Amino acid sequence: MPQLIFIENNKVTPSMKATAKYFWVVTALFVSQVLLGVITAHYAVDGQGLYGIDIASYIPYAVTRTWHTQLAVFWIATAWLATGLYVAPLISGHEPKFQRFGVNFLFFSLLLIVVGSFAGQWLAVNGFIENLSLNFWFGHQGYEYIDLGRFWQIYLFIGLLLWVVLLLRALLPAFKDKNLKSLLFVVVLATVSIGLLYAAGFMWGKNTNLSIMEYWRWWVVHLWVEGVFECLPLLLFQFCLCVWGY
């Protein structure tokens, strides 16, 4: 039975400690999604508010619905990105140089993407961004789950590629253990797939036919979020079961 490296060397590294704030943000994003779901549902009953409180004047239905669905992607993605960053040094017992800096930089980039994209969507829905090209790049694309402006979409893709690099540089030293190579290979495959498959969201522009756009949107929603993103936690769990001898 292969030896479990992170049982023998279970020291919590600086980069692992740095992932703690990710999980606090995940909790905040999840709670925000639930609250926005409550508000969105009440709009169907109350029309313009929540128990008589006029909320639609500040955040209309189009905004709450957008934020509600977008937060689902953000908190799920953040949770598994943080999990990967925490587990990689745990598996290999190796802390690469500047790993903590990379983890912190990625964290603040994710915060900027969430705040920036939400601000752009609010401005677009409320008519403050009248230029359609500017709206496409920084406002609201209008496609469910990929509502964020193209600029923020590109920024998120770069962040995913950075995450892949951070994960691989921490994980690759574990390949020295021949007994773990096959399991680690599929973990690496899932990691790279998460980083690259999001690029399917760039296969349309602001004037692309709706049917073509919807086809590629399906790739992002069902193959990226519901597909390869689910593979990573499953593979990490399988990795633990195998090295524990189950």
C-alpha positions in Angstrom: 0.0 0.0 0.0 1.4 3.4 -0.9 2.4 5.7 1.9 0.3 8.7 2.5 2.7 11.6 2.4 0.4 14.1 4.1 -0.2 11.9 7.1 3.5 11.6 7.8 4.3 15.3 7.1 1.2 17.1 8.2 2.7 20.5 8.8 0.4 23.3 7.8 2.4 25.5 5.4 2.0 29.3 4.9 0.1 28.9 1.7 -2.2 26.4 3.3 -3.0 28.9 6.1 -3.5 31.6 3.4 -6.5 29.6 2.0 -8.5 30.1 5.2 -9.9 33.4 3.9 -11.2 31.7 0.8 -13.5 29.6 2.8 -14.8 32.6 4.7 -15.6 34.3 1.4 -17.3 31.1 0.2 -19.6 31.2 3.2 -20.4 34.9 2.5 -21.0 34.3 -1.2 -23.3 31.3 -0.4 -25.3 33.3 2.2 -25.6 36.2 -0.3 -26.9 33.9 -3.0 -29.6 32.5 -0.6 -30.7 36.1 0.4 -30.8 37.2 -3.2 -32.8 34.1 -4.1 -35.3 35.1 -1.3 -35.6 38.6 -2.7 -35.9 37.4 -6.3 -38.6 34.9 -5.4 -40.6 37.6 -3.5 -40.6 39.8 -6.5 -42.9 37.3 -8.1 -45.3 37.7 -5.2 -44.8 41.3 -3.9 -44.0 42.8 -7.3 -41.5 45.4 -6.2 -40.2 44.5 -2.8 -39.8 42.2 0.2 -42.6 42.3 2.8 -43.5 45.8 1.7 -39.9 47.1 1.6 -39.3 48.7 -1.7 -36.1 47.0 -2.9 -36.6 47.1 -6.6 -35.8 50.8 -6.8 -32.3 50.0 -5.8 -31.7 46.4 -7.1 -34.4 45.5 -9.6 -35.4 41.9 -10.5 -32.9 41.7 -13.4 -30.1 42.5 -11.0 -31.1 40.2 -8.2 -31.7 37.3 -10.6 -28.3 37.9 -12.3 -26.4 38.1 -9.0 -28.2 35.0 -7.6 -27.2 32.8 -10.5 -23.7 34.3 -10.8 -23.0 33.8 -7.1 -23.6 30.0 -7.6 -20.7 29.9 -10.0 -18.5 32.1 -7.9 -18.9 30.3 -4.5 -18.6 26.8 -6.1 -15.5 27.8 -8.0 -13.9 29.6 -5.1 -14.6 26.6 -2.8 -12.9 24.1 -5.1 -10.0 26.4 -6.0 -9.3 26.9 -2.3 -9.5 23.1 -1.7 -7.0 22.4 -4.5 -4.6 25.0 -3.2 -4.8 23.6 0.3 -4.6 19.9 -0.6 -1.7 20.2 -3.1 1.1 20.9 -0.6 -0.6 18.5 1.8 -0.2 15.7 -0.8 3.4 16.5 -1.9 4.8 17.8 1.4 6.3 20.5 -0.7 5.8 24.3 -0.4 7.1 26.1 -3.5 8.7 29.5 -3.3 6.2 32.4 -3.4 3.3 30.0 -3.2 1.7 32.1 -0.4 2.1 35.2 -2.5 0.4 33.5 -5.4 -2.5 32.3 -3.2 -3.0 35.8 -1.8 -2.8 37.5 -5.2 -5.3 35.1 -6.6 -7.6 35.7 -3.7 -7.7 39.5 -4.1 -8.1 39.0 -7.9 -11.2 36.9 -7.3 -12.6 39.6 -4.9 -12.0 42.2 -7.6 -13.7 40.1 -10.2 -16.8 39.6 -8.0 -17.1 43.2 -7.0 -16.2 44.6 -10.4 -18.5 42.4 -12.4 -21.4 43.0 -10.0 -20.9 46.7 -10.2 -20.9 46.6 -14.0 -24.1 44.5 -14.1 -25.9 46.9 -11.7 -24.8 49.9 -13.8 -25.8 48.2 -17.0 -29.3 47.1 -15.9 -30.0 50.6 -14.4 -29.1 52.3 -17.7 -25.8 53.9 -16.7 -23.9 52.2 -19.4 -25.5 53.2 -22.7 -22.8 52.2 -25.1 -23.4 48.6 -26.1 -19.8 47.8 -26.7 -18.9 49.1 -23.3 -21.7 47.2 -21.8 -20.5 43.9 -23.4 -17.0 44.4 -22.0 -17.7 45.8 -18.6 -21.4 45.5 -18.0 -23.9 42.7 -18.6 -23.6 40.1 -21.4 -27.1 38.9 -20.8 -26.4 35.2 -20.8 -27.4 33.2 -17.7 -24.5 32.1 -15.5 -22.1 34.0 -17.8 -23.6 37.5 -17.2 -20.3 39.2 -16.3 -18.7 41.5 -18.8 -16.1 40.1 -21.2 -13.3 42.0 -19.5 -14.2 40.3 -16.2 -14.6 37.0 -18.0 -11.0 37.2 -19.4 -9.7 38.3 -15.9 -11.4 35.2 -14.4 -9.8 32.9 -17.1 -6.4 34.3 -16.3 -7.1 33.7 -12.6 -7.9 30.1 -13.4 -4.7 29.6 -15.3 -2.8 31.1 -12.4 -4.6 28.6 -10.1 -3.5 25.7 -12.4 0.1 26.9 -12.2 0.0 27.2 -8.4 -1.6 23.8 -8.0 0.8 22.0 -10.4 4.0 23.5 -8.9 2.9 22.3 -5.5 1.6 18.9 -6.7 4.3 17.7 -9.2 6.9 16.8 -6.6 4.5 14.0 -5.4 5.1 12.2 -8.7 8.4 10.9 -7.2 6.3 8.3 -5.5 5.7 5.7 -8.3 2.7 4.2 -6.5 0.8 7.5 -6.7 1.5 8.4 -10.3 -1.7 7.1 -11.9 -3.9 8.8 -9.3 -2.0 12.0 -9.5 -2.2 12.0 -13.2 -6.0 12.1 -13.3 -5.9 14.9 -10.6 -3.6 16.9 -12.8 -5.9 16.2 -15.8 -8.9 17.5 -13.9 -6.9 20.6 -12.8 -5.8 21.5 -16.3 -9.4 20.8 -17.6 -10.8 23.3 -15.1 -8.4 26.0 -16.2 -8.8 25.4 -20.0 -12.5 24.5 -20.5 -13.7 27.9 -19.3 -12.3 29.2 -22.6 -15.4 27.9 -24.3 -17.0 31.1 -23.0 -14.9 33.1 -25.4 -16.4 31.4 -28.5 -19.0 34.1 -29.1 -18.9 37.9 -29.4 -21.5 40.6 -28.9 -23.0 40.0 -32.4 -22.9 36.2 -32.5 -26.1 34.3 -33.4 -28.0 33.3 -30.3 -28.1 29.6 -31.2 -24.3 29.5 -31.5 -23.8 31.5 -28.3 -26.2 29.2 -26.4 -24.3 26.1 -27.6 -21.0 27.4 -26.1 -22.8 28.7 -23.0 -23.9 25.1 -22.5 -20.3 24.0 -22.5 -19.4 26.4 -19.7 -22.5 25.7 -17.5 -22.8 21.9 -17.9 -19.3 20.7 -18.9 -17.2 23.2 -16.8 -19.3 23.9 -13.7 -21.2 20.6 -13.5 -18.6 18.5 -15.2 -14.9 18.9 -14.6 -15.4 21.0 -11.5 -17.1 18.1 -9.9 -14.3 15.7 -11.0 -11.6 17.4 -8.9 -13.2 16.9 -5.4 -14.2 13.4 -6.4 -10.7 12.6 -7.5 -9.2 14.0 -4.4 -11.6 12.0 -2.3 -10.7 8.9 -4.3 -7.0 9.6 -3.8 -7.5 9.6 0.0 -9.5 6.4 -0.1 -6.8 4.6 -2.2 -3.8 5.7 -0.1 -5.7 4.8 3.1 -6.3 1.3 1.7 -10.0 1.4 1.2 
